[in-house]
Amino acid sequence: MTDLDSGRTEPTPSSDPTPSTAAAPSPETSPSPDTISPSTPTPSGAEQARQVAEEARESRWDRPSFGRELFLGHLRLDLIDPLPPVDPEESRRGEEFLARLREFCEAEADGRLIERESRIPDELINGLKDLGAFGMKIPREYGGLGLPAVYYHRALMLVSTVHPSIGALLSAHQSIGVPQPVKLFGNDEQRKLFLPRCVREITAFLLTEPDVGSDPARLATTAVPSDDGQTYVLDGVKLWTTNGVLADLLVVMARVPRSEGHRGGITAFVVEARSPGITVENRNAFMGLRGIENGVTRLHQVEVPAANRIGREGEGLKIALTTLNTGRLALPAVCAAAAKWSLKIAREWSNAREQWGGPIGGHEAVAGKLAYIASTAFALEAVLEVSGRLADADRHDIRIEAALAKLYGSEQAWLIADELVQIRGGRGFETAESLAARGERGVPAEQVLRDVRINRIFEGSSEIMRLLIAREAVDAHLSVAGEIVDPKADTSQKARAAARAGGFYARWLPGLVVGEGLSPTGFAAYGPLAEHLRFVERAARRLARNTFYGMARWRAGLEYRQLFLGRIVDIGAELYAMSAACVYAKTLRAESSEKGDTEAAGAAELADNFCRQSRLRVEELFGRLWNNTDDHDRQIAKQLLANRYTWLERGILDPSIDGPWIADATPGPSTREDQRRIVPPTEV
């Protein structure tokens, strides 16, 4: 088939175009990014891991999804344009809170102090509590502010530019800590008991373990029920517990053994952080986010009331993944803030610094970087605003949109921070304190580079996010045709699946040939941005075709073609960002006509330039789907892991501190001093 956009010939599907049930890996339990060969046999435990993930993910699509339709080749702009409006009363309350928060941050928050002392001062934490910042997402009926998501995101943007550790403190508490899972899955008694406490108490989420990251099927922490069913006893070690060092309440994921009267499985519990048997054994230190209170927590014979269990036994992972669907939007907010700050510094410095007869911003080598930063900062804000308004409207399934926002925001913010350091030159590598000590403005460019790096790993690494999104993107195919190549399916199941697949593809494939993107007048309501949306529409159909070809070519083996799947997702992320940028610019134009603002023209210019840059990236990604070094790379990696190239490592010294690659996490009593930090309340 010849592509309608570029004339490039696309691969022809094999005689069996049916996807496998393994066509896209499961979200958190898919093969790790170091899987070497597409032909590698399924390792023992992989089937169990996949089953755990499949049972945890939301399998229904009972609400519309812009992202799902995009990967199916349909540009459904009607799902995001017009953007759901923010209720005027909610907007008023949100703006008032932001004004109070800004005043507080300007007067009381010292980001340099946090950076120097690697901790957020007690008085700053208590001041945030007094403002209600820990209850931004908690409903007003439970004492919280109950702000819309868009204002929660704007608040995170504001505090994160003081120091991103503050954003991490507030978002770890409200996006994945106790409030969100209790609000979504708790019963009335739990909401009444815990949500009012969460307005002034700090919470943390405990899932990761020293030997368990993206594969929760191997979760080792146990929760053994008592004979009378009134309590559970928790044992295990949890790693990277953000807020865990100073938390009052914890959400702990633990495995309940299957037994009579207990269905077992990974289960969520609300646990008092001061319970006997809980020890914070270490406060971890990182290259960035130096004020983050992240630790290692050991639970030994910790007794938890059965009334503190959230949901049923075995629903813990599903609760975690559902919580993250919108909770992940906290990270795009932090990334957008970093991009906007980088833009400010890049603009001011490029005007002030003169070289070769003029400001450096006037030289093309720097001008290209400035244009990239400005255009992408606008796009990141657009993605955040569109996703946030969809979350507030609560009419759409935004699991794909939130995941794309997290993936795209974290990747682009890192590139923007790197470009800022490059524009600043040697000053970008120098610390703010050193710059100030010798009489210059103390710009923490090197700090933003260190701080944003974790966002590509937090709450699902970019590699895992690509696999998660890929799984959701091909869900429609698996639902109609997955049983055809499922080894567990019998002949009758395969026959029924074949009939379903035939009907689905007979309708779906012809729709990928033509669309509004081929019309010179398509999307005319978007004015100069219409050409970009025509590209997005054509590219969405092209993306769907290429996804289909990949499933047809590799079938079950597509599970291991993670680089191919990653490029498919990266194309989708660019298309979502382009769509959001155009819709956001159009929305600002409509709002400016009502308010008399003059920003609309600038928004359209930035959206236009972003789309032009994004289109080049999309074309490159399409080309690399089928023209790449993936096969050679896998062979090199295989030989590398077989120690074939150890000679290349000669002539160096390894400064690593001796110790095992993974710390021992054997259950038992702690032998270390408790590192828990208690924040005393404000004296009245």
N, C-alpha and C positions, 0 to 999 in steps of 0.2 A: 504494500500500500504506500502511496506517495503522500508525504505530509503536505497539507494545504498551505502551511505558512511559509516554508522555506524551500520547498522542492526537494528536501532531503528524503531519501528512500528509507522507510522504516523496515525493520525486520519482519519477516513473514512468520506467523505462528505455525507451530508444528501441527501435526494431524490431530493431536489431542489437546484441545484448548482449555481443558478443565483444570481449575486450580486445585491445589491440595489443601487439606486441613492444616497443613504446616506451611502454607504459602507465605504467611507473614508471622513472625515470632510473636509470642505473647508478651504483654507489657513488661512485667518485672521479672519474668522467669525465662526469657528467651536465652539462647546460647550467648555466652559472654562475647564481647567484642574481640576477644582473642581467638575465637574459633578459626581454625586454619583452613580447612578444606571443605568445599561444598559436598564432597563425597564422604566426609567423615561420618562413620556410623553414629547413630544416636547414642550418646553415652548413657550408662545406667543412671537412673534418677531423673533424666531429662523429661521422660514421659510424665512422671509424677509432678515435676515442676510445672510443666505446661498445663496439666490438669488443674493444679492449684490456681494458676493465673486465670485460666478460662472460667473457673467457677467464681473467681473474684470479680472479673470485669462485668460491667453492665452489658448484658447481651441484647437488650431491647433498644429500638430506636422509635420510641412512641412520640417524639417531638422533632420538629425540623432541625436540620443541622447544615449550616452553610459549608462547613469544612467537609462533611461527608459528601455532599453534592458536588463540591469542587473536585474531589478525587474520583468521582464517578463521571466527570466530564461535563458537569452542568454548572454554569455560572449563575447562581440564584441570587442576584443582587437584591431582589425583593425581600430577602430574608434579613438584610442589613441596611437597606435604604428604603424609606427614611429610618434613621436611627431611632430607637425608642427614646422618647423625651424623658428628661429628669423632672419629676414632680416639682413644681415651684416651691412648695413648702419644704420639701426635702432639700432642695437646692439652697434655700435660705438657711436652713439649719447647718448644712454642710459648709457653706461659706463662712458662717459665724464661727464654727469650730476651727476652720483653717486659719482664720484671723487670730483667734486665741492661741492656737498652736504656734503660729509664726511669731507672735509677740513673745511667747514663752521661750522659744528656741533662740531668738535673737538676744534675749536678756539672760537666760540661765544655762543654755547648752554650749559647752566648749568642746568642739570636736578634737582640737589639738590636745587637750587634757586627756581625753579618752585614748587617743593614739599613744601618748607618752606613758600613761599608767596602765594601759591594756585593760581597762575596766570602765563601766559606766557608773558614775558616782551614785551613791544611795539617794542623795537629794534630787538628782535628775530623775531617777526612777520614780521616786515619790511624787515629784512634780507632775510627771506624766500620768500617774494614777489620779492625782487631784483633777487633772484636766478631763479625765475620762478616756484617755487614749487607749487604755487596755480593754475598754468596752466599746470600741467603735463599731464592731460587727455584732455585738450582743443586743438583742431586741430590747426596746425601752421598757417593756413589761417586766423585764428582769433586772432593771436598773442600768442598762447600757445605753449608749447613744443611738444605736440602731441606724447608723448612717448607710446610705447606698454604697454599693461597691465602688462607684466612680470616685466618691469622696474619700473612702478608705484608701484607695490607690493614690489619690493626690496627697493625702496625709503622709503616706509612706514615702512618696517622692520628696516631700519637704524635709522630713526628719533624716532621710538617708543622705541628703546633701550636707547636713551637719556632721554626721558620721554614720556610715552604713550599718554599724553595729546596733544603732538605735532601731533602724528599720528591721533588722534581723530579730531583735528582742520583741518588737510588737507583732511582726508577722508570724514568727514561730509560735507565739502565744495564740493568735487569733485565726491563723490560716490552717494550721495543722495541730495545734494544741487542743486542750480540753473543750473550749467553747464550740468549735465547729462540729465535731462528731456528736457531741451531746445535743446540740441544737437540731441536727439532722436525724439522728438515730436514737437519741435517748428517750426515755418515757417521761411522762409529766413530772413524776417525783424527782427524777434525776435533773430535769431542767430547773425545777424550783430549788433544788438543793445546791447545784453546782454553778449555774450561770450567774446568779448574783455574786457569788464569791469571785468569779473570774473577772469581774469588773475591777477589782483591786488586788487580786492575787495573780501570780505569774504561773503559767503552765508550760509543759513541755511534752514532746511526742517521742516515745521510745520504741523504735522498730529495729534499726540496724544493730548488728552484732559483729564482733571482731571477725568472724568467719562467714558472715551472712550480709550481703549487700543487696544485689538485684535479684537474688534467688531466695525468696522467703519460704520456699518449700523446705529449706534446710534450717528453718528457725529452731533454735535450741532451747530458748527460754520456755519453761513449763509452768502451767497453772493447774495444779492437782486439786480437784474438788474434794471437800470433806465428805464423810459418810452421810451426814445429814443434809448435804447440799446447801448449807448456809454460807460457806466460805470457800475460798480458793487459796492455795499456798503457792506463791510464785518463787521461782528460782531461775537465775540466769544473769548474764552480763550484757549490757547495752552500750554501744559505742556511738560517739558523735551525737550526744543528746543535747541539741541546742536548747538553751535555757535550763538544762537539767541541773546546772550547778546552783542556781538560785530559785528553782521552781518550788511552788507550794503544792501544786497538783500535777500529776503525770497521767498521760495516756500511755499504757503499756500494752504492747502486743505480745501475747504468749500462747503457747500451744497447749490446749487441753487434751489429755489422752482420751481416746475413745474407750468408753466402758458402758456398762449397763446404765441406762438413763441419761447418758451423756454422748451427744453426737460427736463431740470433740472438734479439733481443728483450731486454726489460728483465731484468737478471740481478743477483743479489746476490753480493757479495764481502766477505770479511773482509780488512781492510787494516790493516797496521801504521801507526799514526799518525805514527811517526818516519820513514817511508819518504821517500827523496829525492823532491822534487817536490811535497810537501804543505806548504801554507802556510795558517795561520790568519790571514786578512787583517784581520779585525776582530772584536772582542768586542762583541756587541750589548748595548745598554742598553734597559730597558723601564720602563713605569710601575709595575710590580710585579715580584715575584720577583727582587729586586735582587741576590741572590746567585747567580743562575743563570749557568752558564758556557756561553753560547750564542753562536755565531759564524758567520762566513762562511769557508768552507774552499775553497781552490783546489787542484785536482789537475792537475799538469802532467807528462805523460810518466811517470806513476807505474807502475812495473812490479810486477805482482801475480802470484804463482804460480797456475797453473790449479788447483792443489790447494786454494786458498783460496776457490774458487767454491762457493757453497752451492746445492745442487740443480743442475738442468740449466739451460742457457741458456734464457732466456725465461720462467723461473718466478719471477723476482724480485718482481714485483708480487703474485703469489699468496702468496708467502712473507710479504710485508709485511702483506697483509690478514689472513691466517690468524693471524699473530703478534698482530695487534691485537685479534682476537676476544676473547681473555681479557686481553690487555695493557691494553685500555681500562678495565678495572676498577680500575686504579691511580688514575685521576682521580676516579671516584666515592668512593674512599676519602678522598682529599684534600678533596673537597667535603663529605663527611659530617663530617670533622674540623672544618672551618670552621664548619659549622652547629652542631655541639655546643659549640664554644668561644663562638660568638655567643650561644647559649642561656644559657650560664653568665654571661656579662657582662650580658646583658639582664636576667636574673633578679636578679643582685646589685645592679645599678644601679637597677632599678625599685623595689627595696625601700628603697634608701638615699636616693634623691632624693625630696624632699617638695615638693609644690606644691599650693596650694589646699586646705590642711588635711589632706593625707595623702600617702602614697607614690604616685608617678606610675603605678605598676603597677595601682593600684586604680581608675584612671580608664579608662573604657571605650575611649577612643581608643587608649590604650597597651595595654590588656588584649587587644584584638583582635590587635595585633601580636605580643604575647607568645605567645598561643595558636597563631598561625600558625607562629612560629619553633619552638616546642616540638613541635607535631604534625608539622611537616615534617622536623625533625631526626630524629625517630623513624622516619619513613617512609624517609629517605635511608639510615639505618643498616639498616633492614629490607631495602631493595633491595640494598644491598651484601652483607649477610649471606646472603640467599637466592641471589644470583648467585654469590657466592664458594663456597658449599657445593655448588652445581651444578657449578662448575668443578672442585672437588676430587673430586667423585664421578666425573667424566669419563664419565657415561652419557648426557649430553644434548648436543644441539647448542645452544650458548648464544650464537650470533652475534647474534641479535636481542635477547636479554636483556641482553648486555653493552653493545650499542649504545644500548638504551633507558636503561640505568643511567647511561651517560656523558652522554647528552643531558639526561635529567631531573635528574641530580645537578648538572650545571654550571648549568642554568637556575635551579633552585631555590636553590642556594647563593648565586648572585648576588643574588637577591631578598632572601634572608635577611640578607646582609651590608648591603644597602641599608637594610633595616628597622632593623638594629642602629644604624647611623649616625643614622637619624632619631630613634630612642629616646634616644640619647645627646645629641641636639641639637647645639649649638655645640661641645661636647666631642668629639662624633663626628667633626667636621671638623678638629679640632686634632690635631697629631701627639703621639705618646706622649712624646717628648722635651720638647716644649713644656709638656705637662701636668705632667710630673715636675718641670720647672724652676721652675714656680710653686707646687709643693708638693702636687700632687694625684697620684692613682694614674695611672701612665702606661699607659693602655689604647690599644693600637694598632688602634682601630676603622677609621680611615681606611686603614690598611695592609691589613687583610683585604679591604676593598672593592677596593683596587688589585690585590691578589694573586689573588683568585678570578676576576677578569674574564677572564683568559686561558683559563680552562677551557672557555669557550664557543667557543674557537677551536682550542686544542690538539687534536692527533690527530683532526682532522676537525671543522670548524666545525659549529655547530648546524644551519645550512642544509644542509650536505652530509650530516650525520648523518640528517636527516629524509629526504633523497632515498635514501640507502643503505638505511635501514629500509623505506621505501616499496617499493623494488625487491624486497627479500626478502619483504615482506608479500604481494605479488601474484604471487609466483613460481609458486604452484599454478595460478593462472589462465593464466599465460604458458606453462606446461609443457603444458597440454592444449589451448589455443586460440590460442596466439600466431601460428601459421602462417597462420591464416585471413586476417589483414590484413598479413602479411609480404609486401612487394612482390617479394621474391626467391623466394617459394614458388610452385611450379607448381600446376596445377589438381588433380592427384592428391594433392599434399601438403595443399592446402586442404580437399579432400574428407575426407581422413583426419582432419584436425584438427577439422572440423565434427562428425564422428561422435564423436570423443573428447569434445569440448566438450558435445555433447548428453547423453551419458551422465553426465558429471561434474555438470553443472548440474541434471540431473533428480534426482540424489541430494542435491546440496548445498543448493540453494535451499529445498526444503521443510523442511530441518532448521533454518533460520533463523527459523522462525515461532514455535515453542514451545520451552521449555526449563525447567530446574529453577528458574530465576529467577522464574517465574510462580507457583510454589507457595509459599504462606505458610509452609510448614515446610521449605523448601529450605535446605540447608547448616546444619541445626540444631546440628551439632557445634561450630559457632563461637559459639554463645551469642548475646550482644547484637550481635556483628559479622556475624551471618548476613544481616541486611537489606542490608548493604553488598555482600556477595558476590552476593546476588540481583540487586542493581543491576548489578554488574560483568557477570554472566552475560547479563542483558538487553542491556546496553550493548555487549557483544562481538558479539552477533548483529546489533544495530542498526548497529554499525560495519562489519561485513562486508557488510550490505546496501547501505550508503551507498558503500562502496568499489566494489561491483558497479555501482551506478547511475552512479558517476563514469566507470567504464570504458565503460559502455554509452553514455553521453552524449557523451563526448569522443573515445573510441577512441584513435587515434594522437595526437590533440591533448592527451591527458592528460599526456603527457611535459612539456608546458610549463605545466601547471596546478600549479605548485610550491606555491602557497599552499594550495590544496585538499589536496594530498598532505601538506603539513606539518601541517595540522589533523588529518588522519586519523592521522598518527603521534603527534601530541601527545595525542590521545584514547587511543591505545594505551598511551602512556607512563603516563598517569594510571591506567589500568586495571591495568597491571602493578604500579605503586606501591601501589595499593589492595590488590591480591591479596597482595603481599609483606608489607604491614603487617599484614593479618589473619592470615596464616600465621605470621609472626614472633611476633605477640602470642600466638597459640595455642601456639607452640613454647615461649615463655618460661613460659607457664602450666604446661605439662607438666613443664618442667625445674624450676620452682619447687616443685612438689609433691614432687619428689625431694629437693631441697636445703633446703627450708624457707624459701626466699626470700620476700620480700613485694613484689617488683617487678611481679609479673604483673598485679595490678589496675591499676597505673599504666600499664602497657603497653597494656592493653585500652582504657583511657580515651583515651590519645593516639591509638591506632589508630582509635578511633571518631570522634574529632574530625577527624583527618586525612581520613578517608573522607567526612565531611560536607562539608568544604571542597572536596575533590577532586570530589565529585559536582556541585557548582555549576559548577566549571570545565569539567567534561565536558559539561554541558548547554549551556553557553555556546558551546563549540567545535562541538557538533552544530548549533546554530542558525546559526553562522557558516559552516558548510559551504555552505549554499545562500543565505544572506542576508548579503551582504558587499559591499564596494566594490572588489573585485578588478579588474573590467573598467575602472572609472574610474581606479583607481590606475595601471594599465598605460598608459592613454592619457596621464595626466599625466606619467608617467615618460618616455614616448616624446617628448612635447613638451619636457620638461626637457632631455633629451639632444640635442634638435635646437636647443638654445639659445634657446627661445622665451621663457624667463623670466629671462634674464640681468639684466634691469632690477631684479629683486628683490635682486640682490647689490650694488647701488650703496650707497655710504655707509659702506663698511667698508675695512679694510686687512688684507692677508693676511700674517701673520708667518712663513710657511713659508720655509725656506732653499732657495735656488734649486738646481735639479738635475733630472735626468730622473725620471719617475715610477718607472721600473724601471732598476736599475743595469745597466751593460754587463757581460755574462758571457761575452765572447768567449774561447775557450780560448787558453791561452798561458802563458808564465812569469809568475810574480808579480813585481810591482814594489813591493810593500809589505813592511814589516818583519813578521816572524812574531810573532804575538801568543800563540802557544801557551804555556800555563802548565804547568810541570812540578812535580808534588807530590813532594818528596823523601821517601823512605820513612823510617819511624821508626828512629832509631838504636838499635841493640841494645847 
